[in-house]
Amino acid sequence: MSDQRFIIEMGMGNDQYGQDYQKAARRAIEDAIRHSSIPMFDALGLDHTAMRVEVTVGVQQPEAVDCAVLATALPRGRVTVSATHGGLNVANPDNGNVIVIATAAVEAFLPVQG
């Protein structure tokens, strides 16, 4: 039996002064899930551990992101996080400061319900 995606949330996060890709990625994931609530687990008597969660984070330096640490921040489901090239770095021409912007997609899957 295959899984069926039932949620996809998108988020954006940044680090304005530290050029910290991990912090920006964490904030992007938090932004994606902050406004989500999934009442169907209680309503249908489903165990949240049946949910598979795939998170993709885009930053300019994906190797600077610790995906295992980010996975621990998600509250439900079996979580995997991957980092890919994306996001945006924006340099301030006046002082050289670089703002790091990360994007995140959080997808949730359940086995097809009969």
N, C-alpha and C positions, 0 to 999 in steps of 0.2 A: 504494500500500500504506500503510495507516495504522499508527500506533504503538500499542503495547499497554503499559499501565502494569503494571510488575511489582514495584515497591517503593513504599511510602509510609512514611516515618518522621516522627515528630513530636518536637519538642524545645522546651525552655523555657530561657530565659537571663535574667539580670537584671544591673542595675548598681545597687548598694546606696547609693552615695554621690555619684556624679558626674552623675546624671540624663542619662546618655549612651545614647541610643537605638541608636546604631551598635554600641557595645560589647555591649549587651543582645541585639541581633539576631545579632551574630556568635556569641555564646555559645549562643543558641538553636539556630542551625544546627549548631554543633559538637556540641551535645547530641544532636541528631537523628542525626548520622552517626557519632558516636563509637563506637557499639557495632555498627556494620554492617560486614559483609564480604560481598563478592559473588564467590565463587569460580567462578561459572558462566562468567565471561569466559575464564579459563584452561582450565576443564574442557571448554568447547565450542568453544574457539578463536575467540571473538568479540573484535573490536576494541572497546575501551571508548569510542572516539570515535563508535561507532554509537549510544551511549546519549544520550538527551536528558534533561536534568535540569531540572525546574522547582521553584523554591523560592519559597514565599510566606511572608513575615514579617509578623506583626501587632504593631504598636506604637501607642501613643496619638498619636504625631506621625510619621506615615510620611514626611513631607517631610524629616525629620532623618536619614534613612537613605540612605547611598550604596550603591545596589544593585550598581553595577558593581564596587565594591571588594569587596563580599561575594561576588560571583560568582567572583572570583579565588581564594577560599579553598577552593573545592570541588576535590577532587583528580582527578576523572574526569568525562568526558562533556562535552556541549555544554550549558552552564549558562546559565539565565536566572533572575534574581531580581526579584521584585516586592515592594513594601511596601504594606500596606493598614492601615486603621484597625483596631486590635485590641489585644491585650495588656492591660496594666493599669498604672496608676500608683497607688502606695499611699503616702499621706502619714503621717508620724509626727506625731501631734498635739502631742507634747511639744517637738519641736525644728523641725518644719516640713520635715525632710528627706523627699524623695520617692524611693521605690524604683521604678525602671523595670523592668517585666517584659515580655519579648517572647516570642512563640510563633512556631514555625516548622514548616512542613510541607515536606518534601523528597520530591519524587516523581520516580521514574526510569522512563523509557519506552524501549522498543526496537521496531524494526520487527517486525511479526508474523512469527514464525519458522515456516517451512513444514515 
